[in-house]
Amino acid sequence: MFWKFDLHTTSHIDTLLEKEDVTLTEVMDEDDVLQECKAQNHKLVDFLLRPQCMEDLVTFITQEPSTDVEEKVKYKYPNISCELLTSDVSQINDRLGEDEKLLMKLYSFLQNEPPLNPLLASFFSKVLSILIGRKPEQIVDFLRKQEDFVDLMIKHIGTSAIMDLLLRMLTCIEPQQLRQDVLNWLNEEKVIQRLVEMIQPSQDEDVSFLHILYKIIGVNFDNDQPDQTLIHSLVQETVEQLLSNIFDKEKNESAIVSVIQILLTLFETRRPAFEGHMECPPGMSHPSFSVNHSILEAVRPRLKDFHQLLLEPPKKNMMKTTWGVLDPPVGNTRLNVVRLVASLLQSNTHSINTELINLNTLGVILDMYFKYIWNNFLHIQVEICTAMILAMPPAPIDIQPDTEAEHVKESILIKHVRLNLFIQAYTSNRLGS
């Protein structure tokens, strides 16, 4: 019977490691080296933990391979080194996370001039990420000791792997108190403000900074009780500068959409449950409807610019559909402006409501609703605006202390929408006759 035979095979690595002069590259050339490492082969792990081996593994992922190496195997050893260091073997994590000399060698990768090698950057980010997950206190303490860490991260933020590493620091550090300390630290270093200062949307590559900024802000709202330390650092002056970058300089549609997404994230700290439906929202005193007043004040003077985008959107080629020609189509910019208006209505701020009425922004949106009768994305947003207006109480009006408050019986927005609907009906009847 076949089970009478000993089918257990000994890995060739065990035999190889018995050689006194075995080298790291010889071991890495073995096909099953990663499998044996993850299986915590004692001989292999002990070999890898040797000081010179650990140093060589870190060197492979932080230094450019020699130009003499054949292209198809150029990144063979850096790739295997990364896999070995991130195999989640506790002994390797401990050695790498507690040896400051190794950490400094790893950290030196950030000190290279941009642009970083994207493949090596991904290896570096992967190794540091697992250390952040397994040895958070040691790694955070080490990084905070490096005075140029934040400067280097911002310097290389255009490299996607470095951006991912920063996002990981904001979301994956445990315990909660340590993550709070990291957020406070990054807030003190004015990370968001410094990113805003780097944005010049007339250049296509700088749109990525807006995307990064959006992600950094967005990750603060992933949990049920988001930390808003970084969000509160977006004071009125910073938002004003962000809006100035997209309106006062050469306009870039991608930049405009990215900034609107940032504002939506700030305004919609909790997306209403009724989004996409005609159900009315819950009581407007719910915490989800609270918005930083200074940010609203930064946006209010720019409502005329957003309104103008509805009237004169970025040029779009006409679009042929099964039922006719759209010239111009709604476009991503106008759709996002309508989403922004819906979010502003959610704040129920008198000054914002008044400005929207004076500009007749809601009238323009209703015109779009009836013009683009097959655009469900637009219709959903208009329905949300309508549900907001019908559900909200009259917005409180700022009054002087020595005057008496007068209760507003009906929302000025409801009157405004009713008037626009009347005009729409009257116009339709005239055209029909």
C-alpha positions in Angstrom: 0.0 0.0 0.0 1.3 3.5 -0.8 1.1 4.7 2.8 3.8 2.2 3.8 6.3 4.5 2.1 7.8 7.6 3.7 6.6 10.4 1.3 7.9 13.2 3.5 10.3 15.3 1.5 13.0 17.4 3.2 13.4 20.9 1.7 16.6 21.4 -0.1 16.9 24.6 1.9 17.7 22.6 5.1 20.6 20.8 3.2 21.8 24.1 1.8 21.8 25.9 5.1 24.2 23.2 6.5 26.9 24.6 4.3 29.2 27.0 6.3 29.7 29.4 3.4 26.1 29.6 2.1 25.1 33.1 0.9 21.8 34.9 1.2 21.4 35.0 -2.6 21.9 31.2 -2.8 19.1 30.7 -0.3 16.9 33.3 -2.1 17.4 31.3 -5.4 15.5 28.4 -3.9 12.0 28.1 -5.3 10.4 27.3 -1.9 12.2 29.9 0.2 9.0 32.0 0.7 6.9 28.9 1.5 9.5 27.7 4.1 9.8 31.2 5.6 6.0 31.5 6.1 6.0 28.0 7.5 8.7 29.3 10.0 11.4 26.8 9.1 13.7 27.3 12.1 16.9 26.9 10.3 15.8 29.4 7.6 14.5 31.9 10.1 17.6 31.7 12.2 19.7 32.3 9.1 17.7 35.3 8.0 18.0 36.8 11.4 21.7 37.0 11.2 22.7 40.7 11.3 24.3 40.7 7.9 21.4 38.9 6.2 18.9 41.4 7.7 21.0 44.3 6.5 21.3 42.8 3.0 17.5 42.2 2.8 16.8 45.9 3.7 19.5 47.0 1.2 17.9 45.1 -1.6 14.6 47.0 -1.2 16.1 50.4 -0.6 18.9 50.6 -3.2 18.7 50.7 -7.0 19.8 47.4 -8.5 23.0 47.5 -10.5 22.6 48.5 -14.2 24.8 45.5 -15.1 22.1 43.1 -14.1 19.9 41.6 -16.8 16.6 43.4 -17.0 14.4 40.4 -16.5 16.0 39.5 -13.2 16.9 43.0 -12.1 14.3 43.1 -9.4 14.3 39.5 -8.5 16.1 39.8 -5.2 14.4 43.1 -4.1 11.0 41.4 -4.7 12.0 38.2 -2.7 13.5 40.4 0.1 10.2 42.3 0.4 8.2 39.1 0.6 10.6 37.6 3.2 10.4 40.8 5.4 6.6 40.9 5.1 6.0 37.2 5.6 4.7 38.1 9.1 7.1 36.0 11.0 7.2 37.4 14.5 11.0 37.0 14.9 11.6 39.0 11.7 9.1 41.7 12.8 10.8 42.0 16.2 14.3 42.2 14.8 13.4 44.7 12.2 11.2 46.8 14.4 13.5 47.0 17.3 16.9 47.4 15.6 17.3 51.2 15.0 20.2 50.6 12.7 18.0 48.6 10.4 15.2 51.1 10.7 17.6 53.9 9.7 18.7 52.0 6.7 15.1 51.4 5.7 14.3 55.1 6.4 17.1 56.2 4.2 15.1 55.3 1.1 12.9 58.4 1.7 15.9 60.6 1.6 16.5 59.9 -2.1 15.6 62.7 -4.5 12.3 62.5 -6.3 11.0 60.8 -8.3 11.4 57.5 -6.3 11.6 54.2 -8.1 7.9 53.2 -8.0 8.7 49.5 -7.6 11.2 50.0 -4.7 8.8 52.5 -3.2 6.1 49.8 -3.1 8.5 47.4 -1.4 9.5 50.1 1.1 5.8 51.0 1.8 4.8 47.3 2.2 7.6 46.6 4.7 6.9 49.7 6.8 3.2 49.1 6.7 3.5 45.7 8.3 5.8 47.1 10.9 3.2 49.8 11.6 0.6 47.1 12.1 2.8 44.8 14.2 5.1 47.2 16.1 3.1 50.5 16.1 4.5 52.0 19.3 8.2 51.4 18.2 7.7 52.6 14.7 5.7 55.7 15.5 8.3 56.6 18.2 11.1 56.1 15.6 9.4 58.2 12.9 8.6 61.1 15.3 12.3 61.2 16.2 13.1 61.9 12.5 12.7 65.6 12.1 12.4 65.5 8.3 9.9 62.6 8.1 6.8 64.7 7.4 8.8 66.9 4.9 10.0 63.8 3.1 6.5 62.3 3.0 5.1 65.4 1.4 8.1 65.7 -0.9 7.3 62.2 -2.3 3.5 62.3 -1.9 3.1 62.1 -5.7 4.4 58.5 -5.5 1.3 56.3 -4.9 3.1 53.9 -2.6 4.1 56.8 -0.3 0.5 58.2 -0.4 -0.8 54.8 0.6 1.7 54.6 3.5 0.5 58.0 4.8 -3.1 56.8 4.6 -2.2 53.7 6.4 -0.7 55.7 9.3 -4.1 57.6 9.5 -6.3 54.5 9.6 -4.5 51.3 10.6 -2.6 52.3 13.8 -3.9 50.7 17.0 -4.7 51.4 19.8 -7.0 54.3 19.3 -5.0 56.6 21.6 -1.8 56.1 19.5 -3.7 56.9 16.3 -5.0 60.0 18.0 -1.4 61.0 18.8 -0.4 60.5 15.2 -3.3 62.6 14.0 -2.4 65.4 16.4 1.2 65.2 15.3 0.3 65.5 11.6 -2.0 68.3 12.4 0.8 70.2 14.2 2.9 69.7 11.1 0.1 71.3 9.1 0.0 68.4 6.6 -3.3 69.4 4.9 -2.3 73.1 4.6 1.0 72.2 3.1 -0.6 70.0 0.5 -3.0 72.7 -0.4 -0.1 75.1 -0.9 1.4 72.7 -3.4 -1.7 72.6 -5.6 -1.6 74.5 -8.9 -4.5 72.9 -10.8 -3.4 74.4 -14.1 -0.9 71.6 -14.2 -2.4 68.1 -14.8 0.0 66.3 -12.4 -1.1 68.5 -9.5 -4.7 67.2 -9.7 -3.3 64.1 -8.0 -2.6 66.3 -4.9 -6.3 67.1 -4.8 -7.1 63.4 -5.0 -4.6 62.7 -2.1 -6.1 65.5 -0.1 -9.6 64.1 -0.7 -8.4 60.6 0.5 -6.7 62.0 3.6 -9.9 63.9 4.6 -12.1 61.0 3.6 -10.4 58.4 5.8 -11.3 60.4 8.9 -15.0 59.5 8.3 -14.6 55.7 7.7 -15.5 54.8 11.2 -18.7 55.3 13.2 -17.0 57.9 15.3 -14.5 59.6 13.1 -11.6 61.7 14.4 -11.9 65.2 13.1 -8.5 66.6 14.2 -7.2 66.9 10.6 -10.6 68.1 9.4 -10.7 71.0 11.9 -7.3 72.1 10.6 -9.1 73.0 7.3 -10.0 76.5 8.6 -11.6 79.1 6.5 -8.4 80.5 5.1 -7.3 77.1 3.8 -10.6 76.4 2.1 -10.5 79.9 0.6 -7.1 79.1 -0.8 -8.3 75.8 -2.2 -11.2 77.5 -4.0 -9.0 80.3 -5.2 -6.7 77.7 -6.9 -9.6 76.3 -9.0 -11.4 79.6 -9.8 -8.8 82.3 -10.0 -6.3 80.4 -12.1 -6.6 78.4 -15.3 -9.7 76.1 -14.8 -9.2 72.4 -14.8 -12.3 70.2 -14.8 -10.6 67.3 -12.9 -9.4 69.8 -10.3 -12.8 71.4 -9.9 -14.5 68.0 -9.4 -11.8 66.9 -6.9 -12.3 70.1 -4.8 -16.1 69.6 -4.9 -15.5 66.0 -3.6 -13.4 67.4 -0.8 -16.1 69.9 0.2 -18.7 67.1 0.0 -16.6 65.1 2.4 -16.4 68.0 4.8 -20.1 68.7 4.6 -21.3 65.1 4.6 -19.6 63.7 7.7 -22.4 61.2 7.7 -24.2 60.6 4.5 -28.0 60.8 5.0 -29.8 57.5 5.0 -32.3 58.8 2.5 -29.8 59.5 -0.2 -31.1 58.4 -3.5 -34.7 58.1 -2.2 -37.6 60.5 -1.8 -37.9 59.9 1.9 -37.6 63.0 4.0 -34.5 63.2 6.2 -34.7 62.8 10.0 -34.7 65.8 12.3 -32.3 68.5 11.1 -30.7 68.8 14.6 -29.1 65.4 14.0 -25.2 65.6 14.4 -24.8 64.5 10.8 -26.1 67.9 9.7 -23.6 70.0 11.6 -21.0 71.7 9.5 -18.0 73.9 10.4 -19.4 77.4 10.1 -16.0 78.9 9.0 -15.9 76.5 6.0 -19.4 77.5 5.0 -18.3 81.1 5.2 -15.4 80.3 2.9 -17.7 78.7 0.4 -20.5 81.3 0.4 -18.6 84.0 -1.6 -17.8 81.4 -4.2 -21.4 80.2 -4.8 -21.6 82.6 -7.8 -18.6 80.7 -9.3 -20.3 77.4 -8.8 -23.5 78.9 -10.2 -21.6 80.0 -13.3 -20.4 76.4 -13.8 -24.0 75.4 -14.1 -24.6 78.0 -16.8 -21.3 77.6 -18.6 -19.9 74.1 -17.9 -16.6 72.9 -19.3 -16.9 72.3 -23.0 -18.2 68.8 -23.9 -18.8 67.2 -27.2 -22.4 66.5 -28.1 -23.5 63.0 -27.1 -25.7 60.8 -29.3 -28.2 58.7 -27.4 -30.9 56.2 -28.3 -33.6 58.9 -27.9 -31.8 62.0 -29.3 -28.7 64.2 -29.1 -27.4 65.9 -25.9 -25.7 69.1 -26.7 -24.2 69.7 -24.3 -24.5 66.7 -21.9 -24.9 67.3 -18.2 -21.2 66.5 -17.6 -19.4 65.4 -14.4 -18.8 69.0 -13.3 -22.4 70.1 -13.3 -23.5 66.9 -11.6 -21.1 67.5 -8.8 -22.1 71.1 -8.4 -25.7 69.9 -7.9 -24.4 67.4 -5.3 -22.7 70.3 -3.6 -25.8 72.4 -3.6 -27.7 69.5 -2.0 -25.1 69.2 0.7 -25.2 73.0 1.4 -29.0 72.8 1.7 -28.4 70.1 4.3 -26.6 72.7 6.5 -29.8 74.9 6.5 -27.8 78.1 6.9 -29.7 81.3 6.3 -26.9 83.2 4.5 -26.3 80.2 2.2 -30.0 79.8 1.5 -30.3 83.5 0.7 -27.4 83.5 -1.7 -28.8 80.5 -3.5 -32.1 82.3 -3.9 -30.4 85.5 -5.1 -28.4 83.6 -7.7 -31.5 81.5 -8.6 -29.3 78.4 -8.5 -32.3 76.2 -7.6 -34.1 77.6 -10.6 -31.2 76.6 -12.9 -31.1 73.2 -11.3 -34.9 72.7 -11.9 -34.4 73.8 -15.5 -31.8 71.1 -15.9 -34.2 68.6 -14.3 -36.8 69.2 -17.0 -34.2 69.5 -19.8 -32.3 66.2 -19.1 -35.4 64.0 -18.5 -33.5 60.8 -18.8 -30.5 61.6 -16.5 -31.2 59.5 -13.4 -28.1 60.7 -11.6 -29.2 64.3 -12.0 -32.8 63.5 -11.0 -31.7 61.8 -7.8 -29.7 64.8 -6.7 -32.6 67.2 -7.5 -35.0 64.9 -5.6 -32.6 65.1 -2.6 -32.6 68.9 -2.8 -36.4 68.9 -2.9 -36.7 66.5 0.1 -34.2 68.7 2.0 -36.2 71.8 1.4 -39.5 70.3 2.3 -38.2 68.7 5.5 -36.1 71.5 6.9 -37.5 74.1 9.3 -36.9 77.7 8.4 -33.3 78.6 8.8 -32.5 80.7 11.9 -31.7 84.3 11.1 -28.9 86.2 12.9 -30.5 89.1 14.8 -29.1 91.9 17.1 -29.4 91.2 20.8 -31.7 94.2 21.3 -34.3 93.1 18.7 -37.1 90.6 19.1 -36.9 87.4 17.1 -39.7 86.8 14.7 -40.7 83.3 13.8 -40.6 82.6 10.1 -43.8 80.6 9.2 -42.5 79.2 6.0 -39.1 78.5 4.6 -37.9 81.1 2.0 -36.6 78.1 0.0 -40.0 76.6 -0.3 -41.4 79.9 -1.6 -38.6 80.1 -4.1 -39.0 76.6 -5.4 -42.8 77.0 -5.6 -42.2 80.2 -7.7 -39.8 78.4 -10.1 -42.2 75.4 -10.5 -45.0 77.9 -11.3 -42.7 79.5 -14.0 -41.9 76.1 -15.4 -45.5 75.1 -15.6 -46.5 78.4 -17.2 -43.7 78.2 -19.7 -44.6 74.6 -20.6 -48.2 75.6 -21.1 -47.2 78.5 -23.4 -45.0 76.2 -25.5 -47.6 73.6 -25.6 -50.2 76.0 -26.9 
